[in-house]
Amino acid sequence: MIRTDALAQLPVRSALPDLQRALEEHGTAVLCAPPGTGKTTLVPLVLAGLLDEGRPVRKVVVAEPRRIAARAAARRMAWLLGESVGGRVGFTVRGERVVGRETVVEVVTTGVLLQRLQRDQELAGIDVVVLDECHERHLDADTVAAFLLDVRAALRPELRLVAASATTDAAGWARLLDDAPVVEAHGISYPVETVWAPPARPVRPPHGMRVDPVMLTHVASVVRRALTERAGDVLCFLPGVGEIARVAGQLGGLDAEVLQVHGRAPAAVQDAVLAGSGAGARRVVLATSVAESSLTVPGVRIVVDSGLAREPRTDHARGLSALATVRASLAASRQRAGRAGREAPGAVYRCWSEAENGRLASYPAPEIKVADLTAFALQVACWGDPDASGLALLDPPPGGAMAAARVVLTAIGAVDGTGRATERGVRMARLGLHPRLARALIDGAREVGARRAAEVVALLSEEPPREYGDDLAAAWRAARRGGDAYGARWRQEAKRLATAAGGKGPRSGTTTSGTAGATSAAGSASASASTSDDAAAGLVAAFAFPERVARARGEGTFLMASGTGAELGDGSRLRSASWLAVAVADRPVHAPSARVRLAAVIDEDTARLAAEHLLARGEEVRWEDGDVVARHVERLGAIELAVRPLKTPDRALVRDALLDGLRREGLGLLRWSRDAQALRDRLAFLHRVRGAPWPDVSDAALADPARIDAWLEPELSRARRRSDLGRISAGQALNRLLPWASGEAGRLDELAPERIEVPSGSRVRVEYGGEQPVLAVKLQEMFGLAETPRVAGVPVLVHLLSPAGHPAAVTADLASFWRDGYRAVRADLRGRYPKHPWPEDPAGAVPTRYTKARLSRG
């Protein structure tokens, strides 16, 4: 029996005529409807024709971003029809499918729909696809939208497409969907009061996965406060499972039922939360962002928002990807607050200040901009558009991330040299796994059997709870024993993967250059079907993450093949291992090494087998530890496996190493006499004041590989080590840079003389090392000279010295000094140096470098 009363209360009904008209006339539409209006549940039933006997029945697929939302939406629609799930409404999520022969509305996750499109591009039998909560900008959802638009353009112009969301960039989605009409539904909006509840004392900002415990304690206190100040159930938003568990632990003794909702929670728990409280007891629901949209949690009148969220971040250079804790966007904050006003007036307690609110980002970062794109790159390669240039996407994929993804896919044999998907790559894409894990399942099944490979991959696809420890093999045994929720999900996924991998017998299947060693009967001891579970765990993990095979460096530290250091926790049982396959690691901001979260012990043979594409052998000549090092090296990525000295290295490689040394340690490696440094200073001065053809002799210019031949050859070609550089006369080499061809070299002494003759007859050295040439000379030797000497038109800075050689005055205007400054200097020094002449009129005095007695004798 259709529940007409409940259907009549859904405000989206008023927008249905416009939506149906838009689809009839245009084939696509953007539906903007506030939370609680029925866009997720009523719209698919109407489009399928299930509420109007006079309308033809159409098959509708609704794509949701999360499994919990897909199951909940299907159950709600079935309830509205007075049926059970599996009748005319069903759902399919990874590892669970509840549909029947009569099913015409199927709710799926975007990941499931993506797999379906790869198997059947036409979506045969499907009339309408609804992309729900498209504002969240998950990568799978963006990819599905692009593929569907491709299908409409090339194969199925009659396929209808609806992009639905509560808060979205309606104009952007409309443009993407071929200028689709935008249909808006206005719901019943209950007022939600905002209560600003920032922490009383400073809280460290989140970084990586870390959240300051002070912040979590504050959130727990705000939950307690809200329960005393308001009526109704509390929905508290936290960034992740770990934070939910910690806050739950701080809510002990609360006069309310505390429930935890996240993607890993058992379906029974999720269903209980969405069913509401039957006994009337108050509830506190601690949830991740899975509760932001698509779901109505009955009884909630209060939202406590921590203001934190998790987003993917990828370090492409080091092959590390992880979730990072970030501040939630304004759009997410609005979505969360709206949960309090779904059924009645409510309140949101925001655990930050109103001033901070104005600095939040408007929308969350699209996943395509920040996430690991390896899976996306494989999907588009299988679709036939390796660089995604022909796909309709709101944001193009970053070039660097796509390049990094193609490197991975090429290494595991998923794409060929042109970027096109191989047969092996197509099989990987259809497994519903990240390509790395798909490679581990396929190649691991050949080595250790489908069941064991599937069990390890299931562990890697959803990281085990922290209490399982950091030893992958031990975590595997714990999952086998455990009766916890994780163990149940793990067994279900392992069974699915074993079935998917079971089509190939042991050691059979396609081989690729990147994994040829995995199919060689003589590969290694680890290739035996009787491999121990510990060795099997390591081999499968190494197949998944070959760049993360790591060799010990001592004291719990390792070097991964990617070049990144890795560290184990102090109490880890893995610290004695010589080699590890690192499955999970994250690199905190500013940390020099990654922290190992999950790894397995392996040996060198296993590392070579899994990371064969990283093996390299060759001659290495480089500048290291202050000298040229020449050796023959076998490497596994950044890990040196074997090294021996190279007696006769290639001269060109030696020269490059010496140049590198000059760039890194400076030109001080050469022999710089006083005359050589003086010549460099003179040339630098002329380059500064006259420009060309006088050369630039700065460190950067002289070490430039394009110029090095012009002044350091042939000396550099004869050098073999650091000591040889120290024997090269820098002055002699610099002479080659003088502008001989133009004839200007002959004017060096004229334009920038080494010495200037002063009135006493002395020839005094000019120093060119500063901004202005300096002439340091005894004051008495300059008597009678009214004009300041110039070089290249620039007045020198005269340092007038006392008879003892100490500075008495500095001037660039001698005439002014004789007139205004000399009198004070004379008064200060004549008493200390009475043997030297101190005439009242220096302009008419005889210049001298001698004492008065010497002058009288002369």
C-alpha positions in Angstrom: 0.0 0.0 0.0 1.5 3.3 -1.1 1.9 5.7 1.8 0.2 8.7 0.2 0.1 10.7 3.4 3.9 10.6 3.7 4.3 11.3 0.0 2.0 14.3 0.1 4.2 15.9 2.8 7.3 16.0 0.6 7.8 19.6 -0.7 9.6 18.5 -3.9 6.2 17.5 -5.3 5.7 21.1 -6.4 8.9 21.0 -8.6 8.0 17.7 -10.3 6.1 19.0 -13.3 9.0 21.4 -14.2 11.5 18.6 -13.8 9.5 16.2 -16.0 9.0 18.9 -18.6 12.7 19.6 -18.6 13.6 16.0 -19.1 11.0 15.6 -21.9 12.2 18.6 -23.8 16.0 18.6 -23.0 16.9 15.2 -21.7 19.0 16.6 -18.8 18.2 18.8 -15.8 19.7 20.1 -12.6 17.5 19.7 -9.5 18.3 22.0 -6.5 16.2 21.0 -3.5 16.9 21.6 0.2 17.4 18.7 2.6 14.3 16.9 3.6 12.2 17.8 0.5 12.2 14.3 -0.9 14.6 14.7 -3.9 16.3 11.5 -3.0 13.2 9.4 -2.5 10.2 10.9 -4.2 11.8 12.0 -7.4 13.1 8.5 -8.5 9.7 7.0 -7.8 7.9 9.6 -9.9 10.4 9.4 -12.8 10.0 5.6 -12.8 6.2 6.0 -13.1 5.6 4.0 -9.9 3.1 6.5 -8.4 0.9 7.1 -11.4 -0.7 4.1 -13.0 -1.3 6.0 -16.2 2.4 6.7 -16.8 4.8 4.2 -18.5 7.3 2.5 -16.2 10.9 3.5 -16.7 14.0 2.0 -15.2 15.8 4.5 -13.0 19.3 4.3 -11.4 20.0 6.6 -8.5 23.7 7.1 -7.8 24.7 8.0 -4.2 28.2 8.8 -3.0 28.1 6.5 0.0 26.9 2.9 0.8 25.0 4.0 3.9 23.1 6.6 1.8 22.3 4.1 -1.0 20.9 1.5 1.4 18.9 4.1 3.4 17.4 5.7 0.2 16.3 2.3 -1.1 14.7 1.3 2.2 12.9 4.7 2.4 11.6 4.4 -1.2 10.4 0.8 -0.6 8.7 1.9 2.6 6.9 4.7 0.7 5.6 2.1 -1.7 4.6 -0.2 1.1 7.1 -2.8 0.0 10.3 -4.5 1.1 13.6 -3.7 -0.5 14.3 -6.1 -3.4 10.8 -5.6 -5.0 10.3 -2.6 -7.2 13.1 -0.8 -5.4 16.5 -2.3 -4.8 20.1 -1.4 -4.1 23.6 -2.5 -5.0 26.7 -1.5 -3.1 30.1 -3.1 -3.0 29.6 -6.6 -1.6 25.8 -6.4 -1.3 23.1 -6.6 -3.9 19.4 -6.6 -3.1 17.3 -6.5 -6.3 14.7 -8.6 -7.9 13.0 -9.3 -11.2 10.5 -6.5 -10.6 13.1 -3.8 -9.6 12.8 -0.7 -11.6 14.4 1.8 -9.2 17.9 0.7 -8.2 20.1 2.8 -5.9 23.8 2.2 -6.3 27.0 3.9 -5.2 28.8 5.9 -7.8 31.6 3.4 -7.7 29.2 0.6 -8.7 27.8 2.7 -11.5 31.3 3.4 -12.8 32.0 -0.3 -13.0 28.7 -0.9 -14.7 29.4 1.7 -17.3 32.8 0.1 -18.1 31.1 -3.2 -18.7 28.1 -1.8 -20.6 28.6 1.7 -22.0 25.1 1.8 -23.3 23.5 1.1 -19.9 21.0 -1.1 -21.8 17.6 -1.0 -20.3 18.2 2.1 -18.1 16.0 5.1 -18.9 17.0 7.7 -16.3 20.1 8.2 -14.1 19.9 10.5 -11.1 23.3 11.7 -9.7 22.4 12.6 -6.1 24.5 14.9 -3.9 26.6 16.0 -6.8 27.8 19.0 -4.9 30.2 16.8 -2.9 32.4 16.6 -6.0 33.6 13.1 -5.3 35.9 11.8 -8.1 33.8 8.8 -8.9 30.7 11.1 -9.3 32.5 13.5 -11.6 33.8 10.6 -13.7 30.3 9.0 -13.9 28.8 12.3 -15.0 31.4 12.7 -17.7 30.9 9.1 -19.0 27.1 9.5 -19.0 27.4 12.7 -21.0 29.6 10.8 -23.5 27.0 8.0 -23.7 24.3 10.5 -24.4 26.3 12.2 -27.1 27.5 9.1 -28.9 25.2 6.1 -28.1 22.1 7.0 -26.1 20.7 10.5 -26.8 17.4 9.3 -25.2 19.1 8.5 -21.8 17.9 11.1 -19.3 20.2 12.5 -16.7 19.4 14.5 -13.5 22.1 16.1 -11.3 20.5 16.6 -7.9 21.8 18.4 -4.8 20.8 20.5 -1.9 23.7 23.0 -2.4 25.6 23.1 -5.6 27.1 25.2 -8.4 23.8 25.0 -10.3 25.1 27.2 -13.2 28.3 25.1 -13.5 26.4 21.8 -13.6 23.8 23.3 -16.0 26.6 24.2 -18.5 28.2 20.8 -18.1 24.9 19.0 -18.8 24.5 20.7 -22.2 22.9 23.9 -20.9 20.4 21.9 -18.9 17.4 23.6 -17.3 17.7 24.3 -13.5 14.7 23.2 -11.5 14.4 24.5 -7.9 12.3 23.1 -5.1 11.5 25.1 -2.0 11.2 23.0 1.1 9.7 23.6 4.5 12.5 25.3 6.3 12.5 25.1 10.0 14.7 27.8 11.7 18.0 26.6 13.1 19.6 28.8 15.8 23.4 29.1 15.6 25.3 28.9 18.9 29.0 29.9 18.7 31.0 27.6 21.0 34.7 28.1 20.4 37.2 26.4 22.8 38.1 28.5 25.9 41.8 27.9 25.4 44.0 27.7 22.3 43.8 24.6 20.2 46.6 23.4 17.9 45.3 23.4 14.3 44.9 20.0 12.6 47.7 18.7 10.5 47.9 15.4 8.7 45.5 13.0 10.5 46.2 14.6 13.9 43.5 16.4 15.8 44.5 18.1 19.1 43.0 16.1 22.0 42.0 19.4 23.6 39.6 20.0 20.7 38.0 16.5 21.1 37.5 17.1 24.8 35.9 20.5 24.0 33.5 18.8 21.5 32.5 16.3 24.1 31.8 19.1 26.6 29.7 21.0 24.0 27.6 17.8 23.5 27.0 17.6 27.2 26.1 21.3 27.3 23.7 21.0 24.3 21.9 18.1 26.0 21.2 20.2 29.1 20.1 23.3 27.1 18.0 21.8 24.4 15.4 19.1 23.8 15.8 16.4 21.2 18.6 14.1 19.9 22.1 15.3 19.2 24.0 14.7 15.9 27.7 15.5 16.3 30.0 15.8 13.3 33.6 14.7 13.7 36.3 14.1 11.0 36.9 10.4 11.3 36.4 7.1 13.0 39.3 7.6 15.5 37.9 10.9 16.7 34.4 9.4 17.0 35.8 6.7 19.3 37.7 9.2 21.4 34.7 11.5 21.9 32.4 8.4 22.6 34.9 7.4 25.3 34.6 10.9 26.9 30.8 10.7 27.0 30.6 7.8 29.5 27.9 8.0 32.1 25.7 10.2 29.8 22.0 9.8 30.3 21.6 9.1 26.6 22.4 6.4 24.1 25.6 7.1 22.2 25.8 5.8 18.6 28.6 5.9 16.1 27.9 6.3 12.4 30.6 6.1 9.7 31.3 4.2 6.5 32.8 1.3 8.5 29.9 0.9 10.9 27.9 -2.3 10.5 24.7 -2.0 8.4 22.7 -2.9 11.4 24.0 0.0 13.4 23.5 2.4 10.5 19.9 1.1 10.1 19.2 1.6 13.8 20.3 5.2 13.7 18.2 5.9 10.7 15.2 4.2 12.3 15.1 6.6 15.2 14.5 6.0 18.9 11.4 3.8 19.6 11.6 4.0 23.4 11.8 7.7 23.7 15.3 7.8 25.2 17.6 10.6 24.0 20.3 9.7 21.6 23.7 11.2 20.7 24.8 10.2 17.2 28.5 10.7 16.5 29.0 10.8 12.8 31.5 11.6 10.0 30.5 13.5 6.9 28.4 10.5 5.8 25.5 12.1 7.7 25.9 15.5 6.0 23.4 14.8 3.2 21.0 12.2 1.7 20.0 11.0 5.2 17.4 12.2 7.7 18.3 11.1 11.3 14.9 11.0 13.1 14.6 12.9 16.3 17.6 15.2 15.8 17.0 18.8 16.9 20.6 19.6 17.8 23.8 19.5 15.7 27.2 19.9 17.3 29.7 20.6 14.6 33.5 20.2 15.3 34.2 22.2 12.1 36.6 19.5 10.9 36.5 17.2 7.8 38.8 14.8 6.0 40.0 15.3 2.4 42.4 13.2 0.4 45.9 14.5 -0.2 48.6 13.0 -2.3 52.4 13.5 -2.3 53.0 12.4 -5.9 56.8 12.8 -5.7 56.9 10.2 -2.9 54.0 8.0 -3.8 52.2 8.6 -0.5 48.5 9.4 -0.3 46.4 9.8 2.7 43.5 11.6 4.2 44.2 15.0 5.8 42.2 16.8 8.5 41.0 20.2 7.2 38.5 22.9 8.2 35.1 22.1 6.8 33.8 24.5 4.1 30.9 26.9 4.5 28.8 24.7 2.3 29.5 21.7 4.5 28.7 23.7 7.6 25.4 24.7 6.1 24.6 21.1 5.2 25.5 20.0 8.7 23.4 22.7 10.4 20.4 21.8 8.2 20.2 18.4 9.9 18.9 20.1 13.0 16.0 21.6 11.1 14.7 18.7 9.1 11.7 17.9 11.3 11.3 20.9 13.6 13.1 24.1 14.8 16.6 23.2 16.1 20.0 24.6 17.0 23.6 24.1 15.8 26.5 24.4 18.2 29.6 25.4 16.1 32.9 24.7 17.9 34.5 27.8 16.4 34.1 31.5 16.6 31.9 33.7 14.4 35.0 35.6 13.3 36.6 32.3 12.1 33.5 31.5 10.1 34.1 34.3 7.7 37.5 32.8 6.8 36.3 29.4 5.8 36.4 28.2 2.2 33.1 28.4 0.3 33.1 24.8 -1.0 35.2 21.7 -0.3 38.1 21.2 -2.8 37.0 19.0 -5.7 38.6 15.5 -5.3 39.9 15.7 -8.8 42.2 18.5 -7.7 43.7 16.9 -4.6 43.3 13.1 -4.8 45.5 10.3 -6.2 44.3 10.0 -9.8 45.7 6.5 -10.6 42.2 4.9 -10.5 40.7 7.8 -12.5 43.5 7.5 -15.1 42.8 3.8 -15.6 39.1 4.5 -15.9 39.5 7.1 -18.6 42.1 4.9 -20.4 39.6 2.0 -20.4 37.0 4.5 -21.7 39.2 5.3 -24.6 40.3 8.8 -23.6 43.7 8.4 -21.8 44.3 12.1 -21.1 40.6 12.9 -20.3 40.7 15.8 -22.8 37.5 14.8 -24.5 35.4 14.4 -21.3 33.0 16.9 -19.9 34.4 17.6 -16.5 33.8 20.6 -14.2 37.5 20.7 -13.4 40.2 19.2 -15.6 42.6 16.8 -13.9 46.0 18.4 -12.9 48.7 17.5 -15.4 51.2 16.5 -12.7 48.8 14.1 -11.0 47.9 12.5 -14.3 51.5 12.0 -15.2 52.3 10.4 -11.8 49.2 8.2 -12.3 50.4 7.0 -15.8 53.8 6.1 -14.4 52.2 3.8 -11.9 49.8 2.3 -14.5 52.6 1.7 -16.9 54.7 0.0 -14.2 51.9 -2.4 -13.3 51.1 -3.2 -17.0 47.7 -1.5 -16.9 48.4 0.8 -19.9 50.7 0.6 -22.8 53.3 3.2 -24.0 50.5 5.4 -25.6 48.5 5.4 -22.4 45.8 3.0 -23.8 44.5 0.3 -21.5 45.9 -3.1 -21.9 43.8 -6.3 -21.6 45.3 -6.6 -18.1 44.3 -3.0 -17.3 40.7 -3.6 -18.4 40.6 -6.6 -16.0 42.0 -4.5 -13.2 39.4 -1.7 -13.8 36.6 -4.2 -13.5 37.7 -5.5 -10.1 36.3 -2.5 -8.3 39.7 -1.9 -6.6 42.4 0.8 -6.8 44.7 -0.3 -9.6 47.5 -1.0 -7.2 45.3 -3.4 -5.2 44.1 -4.9 -8.5 47.6 -5.6 -9.5 48.3 -7.2 -6.0 45.2 -9.4 -6.4 46.0 -10.6 -9.9 49.7 -11.2 -9.4 49.4 -12.3 -5.8 46.8 -14.9 -6.7 49.4 -16.5 -9.0 52.0 -16.6 -6.3 50.1 -17.5 -3.1 46.6 -18.5 -4.3 43.4 -16.6 -4.9 42.0 -17.0 -1.4 45.1 -15.7 0.5 45.7 -12.9 -2.0 42.1 -11.8 -1.7 42.3 -11.8 2.1 45.4 -9.6 2.2 44.0 -7.2 -0.5 40.8 -7.0 1.6 42.9 -5.8 4.5 44.7 -3.3 2.3 41.4 -1.9 0.8 40.1 -1.0 4.2 42.8 -0.3 6.7 42.4 -2.4 9.8 41.6 -0.8 13.2 44.7 0.6 14.9 44.4 -1.9 17.7 45.3 -4.6 15.2 48.8 -3.1 15.2 51.3 -2.2 12.5 52.2 -5.8 11.5 50.1 -6.7 8.4 50.5 -10.5 8.9 49.4 -10.2 12.6 46.5 -8.0 11.5 45.5 -10.7 9.0 45.5 -13.3 11.8 43.4 -10.9 14.0 40.9 -10.4 11.3 40.5 -14.2 10.8 39.9 -14.6 14.6 37.9 -11.5 15.2 34.2 -11.3 15.7 34.2 -7.5 15.5 32.5 -5.4 12.8 35.7 -5.0 10.9 36.2 -8.7 10.7 32.7 -9.3 9.3 33.3 -6.7 6.6 36.7 -8.1 5.8 35.4 -11.6 5.4 32.7 -10.4 3.0 35.1 -8.4 0.9 37.7 -11.2 0.9 35.1 -13.6 -0.4 34.1 -11.2 -3.2 37.7 -10.7 -4.2 38.5 -14.4 -4.1 35.7 -15.0 -6.5 36.9 -12.2 -8.8 40.5 -13.6 -8.8 39.5 -17.2 -9.0 39.1 -17.2 -12.8 42.9 -17.8 -13.2 44.7 -20.9 -12.1 48.0 -20.6 -10.2 50.8 -19.0 -12.1 48.6 -18.4 -15.2 47.5 -15.3 -17.0 48.9 -12.3 -18.9 52.5 -11.3 -18.2 53.8 -7.8 -18.6 57.2 -6.1 -18.5 56.4 -4.6 -15.2 55.5 -8.0 -13.6 57.3 -10.6 -15.7 59.2 -11.8 -12.6 55.9 -12.6 -11.0 55.2 -15.2 -13.7 58.6 -16.9 -13.8 58.6 -20.4 -12.3 62.2 -19.8 -11.2 61.3 -16.4 -9.7 62.1 -16.9 -6.0 61.3 -19.0 -3.0 58.3 -16.8 -2.3 56.7 -18.0 -5.5 55.8 -21.3 -3.9 52.2 -22.1 -3.3 53.2 -23.3 0.2 54.5 -19.8 1.1 53.8 -18.9 4.8 51.1 -16.4 5.7 53.8 -13.9 6.8 55.6 -14.2 3.5 52.3 -14.1 1.6 51.2 -10.9 3.3 54.5 -9.2 2.5 54.5 -10.3 -1.2 51.0 -9.1 -1.8 51.6 -5.8 0.0 54.8 -5.4 -2.1 52.9 -6.0 -5.3 50.4 -3.3 -4.3 53.1 -0.7 -3.3 56.4 -1.6 -5.0 57.7 2.0 -4.4 57.3 1.4 -0.7 59.5 -1.7 -0.3 62.0 -0.6 2.2 65.4 -1.6 3.6 66.5 -1.1 7.2 68.8 1.8 8.0 69.0 1.0 11.7 67.0 1.9 14.9 63.6 1.4 13.4 64.3 3.5 10.3 64.0 2.4 6.7 64.6 3.8 3.2 61.8 3.1 0.7 62.4 2.6 -2.9 60.7 5.9 -3.6 63.5 7.7 -1.8 61.4 8.6 1.3 62.6 7.6 4.7 60.2 5.6 7.0 60.1 5.2 10.7 58.4 2.6 12.9 56.9 3.2 16.3 59.0 2.5 19.4 57.1 -0.6 20.4 56.8 -2.1 16.9 57.7 -5.8 16.5 58.8 -5.0 13.0 61.9 -3.0 14.1 64.2 -6.0 13.7 63.2 -6.6 10.1 65.8 -6.1 7.3 63.2 -5.4 4.6 59.6 -4.3 4.8 56.7 -3.9 2.4 55.0 -0.7 3.7 51.3 -0.8 3.1 50.1 2.3 4.9 52.3 5.3 5.7 51.7 9.0 6.1 54.2 11.9 6.1 53.3 14.6 8.6 53.9 18.2 7.5 57.5 19.2 7.8 58.5 15.7 8.9 61.6 14.3 7.2 60.3 10.7 7.2 57.0 8.9 6.8 55.4 7.1 9.7 54.7 3.4 9.0 51.1 2.5 10.0 51.0 -1.0 8.5 53.7 -3.1 7.0 54.9 -6.7 6.5 58.3 -8.4 6.7 59.8 -9.4 3.4 63.2 -10.4 2.0 65.3 -8.9 -0.7 64.1 -11.5 -3.3 60.5 -10.5 -2.7 61.4 -6.8 -3.0 63.2 -7.5 -6.3 60.2 -9.6 -7.6 57.5 -7.0 -6.7 59.5 -3.9 -7.7 61.3 -5.4 -10.7 60.5 -2.3 -12.8 62.5 -0.2 -10.4 65.7 -2.3 -10.8 68.5 -0.4 -12.4 72.2 -1.1 -13.0 74.8 1.3 -14.2 77.7 3.5 -13.7 77.2 6.4 -11.3 79.7 9.3 -11.1 78.6 12.1 -8.9 79.7 14.7 -6.4 79.2 13.3 -2.9 80.7 14.2 0.5 82.9 16.9 -1.0 84.5 14.9 -3.9 83.9 12.9 -7.0 82.6 9.4 -6.3 82.7 6.8 -9.2 81.1 3.4 -8.8 79.0 0.7 -10.4 75.7 0.5 -8.6 72.7 -1.9 -8.7 69.6 -0.1 -7.3 66.0 -0.8 -6.5 64.7 2.7 -6.9 66.6 4.7 -4.3 67.9 1.6 -2.4 71.4 0.6 -3.2 71.6 -3.2 -3.5 75.3 -3.6 -4.6 78.1 -1.2 -5.0 81.7 -1.5 -6.3 84.3 1.2 -7.2 84.6 2.3 -10.8 88.3 2.5 -11.8 88.0 4.2 -15.2 84.8 6.4 -15.2 83.6 8.1 -18.2 85.3 11.5 -18.5 82.1 13.3 -19.4 80.5 12.0 -16.3 83.4 13.1 -14.2 83.3 16.6 -15.7 79.5 16.8 -14.9 80.2 15.7 -11.3 82.9 18.4 -10.9 80.5 21.0 -12.3 77.9 19.9 -9.8 80.5 20.3 -7.1 81.3 23.8 -8.2 77.6 24.7 -8.2 76.9 23.2 -4.8 80.1 24.2 -2.9 81.0 27.3 -4.9 84.0 28.5 -6.9 86.1 28.6 -3.8 87.1 25.0 -4.9 89.5 26.7 -7.4 92.8 28.4 -6.5 92.1 32.1 -6.0 95.2 34.2 -5.6 94.9 37.9 -4.5 95.5 39.0 -8.1 92.8 36.6 -9.4 90.3 37.9 -6.9 91.2 41.4 -7.8 90.7 40.7 -11.5 87.3 39.2 -10.8 86.3 42.3 -8.8 87.5 44.6 -11.6 85.4 42.7 -14.2 82.4 42.6 -11.9 82.7 46.4 -11.5 82.9 47.0 -15.3 80.0 44.7 -15.9 77.9 46.6 -13.4 78.7 50.1 -14.7 79.4 49.5 -18.4 77.6 46.3 -19.2 78.5 44.4 -22.4 81.0 43.4 -23.5 82.3 43.1 -20.0 81.3 39.7 -18.7 79.1 38.7 -15.7 81.5 37.0 -13.3 79.0 36.2 -10.5 79.0 32.7 -9.0 75.8 31.8 -10.9 77.1 33.0 -14.2 80.5 31.4 -13.9 79.0 28.0 -12.8 76.5 28.0 -15.6 77.0 24.8 -17.7 76.5 26.8 -20.9 79.4 29.1 -20.0 81.8 26.8 -18.3 83.6 25.9 -21.5 84.4 29.6 -22.1 86.7 30.0 -19.2 87.5 26.7 -17.4 88.5 24.5 -20.3 90.9 22.8 -20.8 91.8 22.6 -17.1 88.4 21.2 -16.2 88.6 18.3 -18.7 91.9 17.2 -17.2 90.6 17.3 -13.6 89.5 14.1 -11.9 88.9 15.0 -8.3 88.5 17.9 -5.8 92.2 18.3 -5.4 92.6 18.9 -9.2 90.1 21.8 -8.9 92.3 23.3 -6.2 95.2 23.5 -8.7 93.3 25.4 -11.3 94.4 29.1 -11.4 91.2 31.0 -11.4 92.9 34.2 -12.5 94.4 32.6 -15.6 91.0 31.1 -16.5 89.2 34.4 -16.0 91.5 36.0 -18.6 89.7 34.0 -21.2 86.5 35.9 -20.5 88.0 39.3 -21.3 86.4 40.8 -24.5 89.4 40.1 -26.7 87.3 39.9 -29.9 86.0 43.5 -29.6 89.4 44.9 -28.6 87.9 46.2 -25.3 90.2 43.8 -23.3 93.1 46.2 -24.0 91.2 49.0 -22.1 91.0 47.0 -18.8 93.8 49.0 -17.1 92.4 52.2 -18.5 88.8 51.7 -17.3 89.5 49.8 -14.1 93.2 50.2 -13.2 94.7 48.0 -10.6 96.5 51.1 -9.1 96.1 54.8 -9.2 99.1 57.2 -8.9 98.4 59.8 -6.1 100.0 63.3 -5.7 102.9 61.9 -3.6 103.9 59.6 -6.4 102.8 56.4 -4.8 100.8 53.9 -6.8 98.0 52.8 -4.6 95.9 49.7 -5.2 92.1 50.2 -5.9 89.7 47.8 -4.3 86.7 46.9 -6.5 85.0 44.5 -4.2 82.2 46.8 -2.9 79.5 48.9 -4.5 82.0 51.7 -5.2 85.8 51.5 -5.9 87.9 52.2 -2.8 91.2 54.0 -2.6 92.8 53.7 0.8 95.7 56.2 1.1 97.5 58.2 3.8 96.0 61.7 4.1 99.4 63.6 3.6 99.8 61.8 0.2 96.7 63.5 -1.1 97.7 67.2 -0.3 97.1 69.4 -3.2 94.6 67.2 -5.0 91.3 69.0 -5.3 89.3 66.6 -7.6 88.4 63.1 -6.5 89.9 60.4 -8.8 87.5 58.5 -11.1 87.5 55.1 -12.7 85.2 54.4 -15.7 83.6 57.7 -14.8 82.8 56.6 -11.3 84.3 58.6 -8.4 86.3 56.4 -6.1 85.6 56.4 -2.4 88.8 57.7 -0.8 89.7 56.3 2.6 92.1 58.9 4.1 94.4 57.2 6.6 96.3 58.4 9.6 100.1 58.0 9.6 99.5 54.7 11.4 97.3 53.5 8.6 94.0 53.8 10.5 90.9 55.4 8.8 90.7 59.2 9.6 88.0 60.1 7.1 86.0 58.7 4.2 84.9 60.9 1.3 83.9 60.8 -2.4 84.4 64.6 -2.7 87.9 65.7 -1.8 87.3 69.4 -2.5 84.5 69.4 0.1 86.7 67.5 2.6 89.6 70.0 2.3 87.2 72.8 2.8 84.9 71.5 5.6 86.3 68.3 7.1 90.1 68.6 7.2 90.2 71.1 10.0 88.5 68.7 12.5 90.8 65.8 11.4 93.9 68.0 11.8 92.8 69.1 15.3 92.3 65.4 16.3 95.5 63.9 14.8 98.3 66.6 15.0 98.8 66.0 18.7 99.1 62.3 18.2 101.3 62.4 15.2 103.5 65.5 15.7 106.3 64.2 13.4 104.0 64.4 10.4 103.0 67.6 8.5 99.6 69.1 9.3 99.5 72.3 7.2 96.6 74.7 7.7 96.1 74.9 3.9 96.3 71.3 2.5 95.4 72.5 -1.0 98.8 74.3 -1.3 100.9 71.8 0.7 103.4 69.4 -0.7 102.1 65.9 -0.8 104.3 63.4 1.0 104.5 60.0 2.5 107.3 61.0 4.9 107.7 62.7 8.3 108.7 66.4 8.7 112.2 65.4 9.6 112.6 63.4 6.4 111.2 66.2 4.4 113.7 68.7 5.8 116.6 66.4 5.0 115.3 65.9 1.5 
